[in-house]
Amino acid sequence: MNFSNKLRSLIEEQNLTQKQVAKDLNIAPSTMGGYVQGSSEPDFDTLRKLAKYFNVTTDYLLNMRSGKCNSFMEDELLRVFRSMTAEQQGLFIEQGKVFVKANNISKDKAKSS
């Protein structure tokens, strides 16, 4: 996912508008629109402001892997997990365990067939 798509996704995920983010960061709305449309990219200072605003890394915004995870999907999973409350994290873990169990049952059935 490129920068503009990541930014658009973060704005939507937090139920914000481009105009609100632009106002909060003191960026012209037309400039923010250019970032979201992919017709322009922010300078380094603005990139840092966006990362701080959305509580993500600049690497995340630039679609660069952190090196701490095996894939972009793991990076995304970690980012989403960290944005949740403790209660939500607990529920998320329990749901994940259900998926793992279902996968193991499917594997066992396939082996016995």
N, C-alpha and C positions, 0 to 999 in steps of 0.2 A: 504494500500500500504506500503510495507516495505522500509527500508532505501535505498537499491540499486535501487529500482524502482523509488523512489522519486528523487534520485540524477540523474538517467538517464533522467527522465522527465524534470527536471530543465535544464540539459545540452541541451537537444533537444529544449526545449521551447525558450531558449536564442540563439539558432542557434550557439552553440559552439561545440568544440570537446573535448573529454576527455583529449587529449594531451594539448590543450590550457589551460584548467582549471588547469591541473597538473603543467604546466609551470607557470601560474599566481600565483599559491599558493606554488610554490617551493616544489612540491610533485613528487616523481618518477612516470612516466607514468604507470609503471606496478602496482604501488600501487593504483593509481586511477582506473585502470582497475579492480583490485580486489574489490574495493568499488562498482563499477558499476555492476560487475558480481555477487556480493553478497558472494564472497569467503573470504572477510575480511571486517573489520569495522574500522573506524578511531578512534584514541584516542581522548580524550576530546578536546585538543587544536586544532586538525585538524577539529573536528566537528564544533567548534566555527568559525574557518576560513571559512569553507564551508558555514555555515549559513550567515556569514557576506558577503561573496562573492555573494551569490544568494539573499541577502536581505530577508531572511526568519529566523524563529526562530529555535533553536536546537530542540525544541518540535516538530515543523513541520517535520524536517528531521527524527526524531525518531518516527513519527506517534503517538505522544501523543497529545490528545486534549487540547486545551488551557483553557477550562472551560468557555470561553466567548461565545462560540457558542454551538448550540444544537447538532451538528454532525460534522463529518470530512468534509462533503460536504460544510457546512457553513464556516468552517475554510479555505477550499480551495477557495471558492468563494471570501472571504475577501482577501486572499492573492493575487488572480488574480486581483481583483478590485484595490488593492493598488499599483499594478505594472503598472497600466495604466496611461496615461496622463489625465488631467482634461477633455479634449474634449472626449476622449475615454470613460471615466467614465460616462459622460453625455449620450452618445449614448447607453452605456450598460444599464443604468437605464431606458431609454426610451424603449429599447427592452424588458427589464424585465416587464415593465408595460403592454406591448402588450401581453405577455404570461399570466399575471394575468387576464387581461380582457378576453382573450380567454377561460381561465379556468372558469371564472365566467359565461360566456355565455353558456358553455357546462353544467355547473351545473344547470343553469336556465332551459335549454332545458330538462335535465333529470328529473327535478322536475315536469315540465308540461306534461310529457309523461305518 
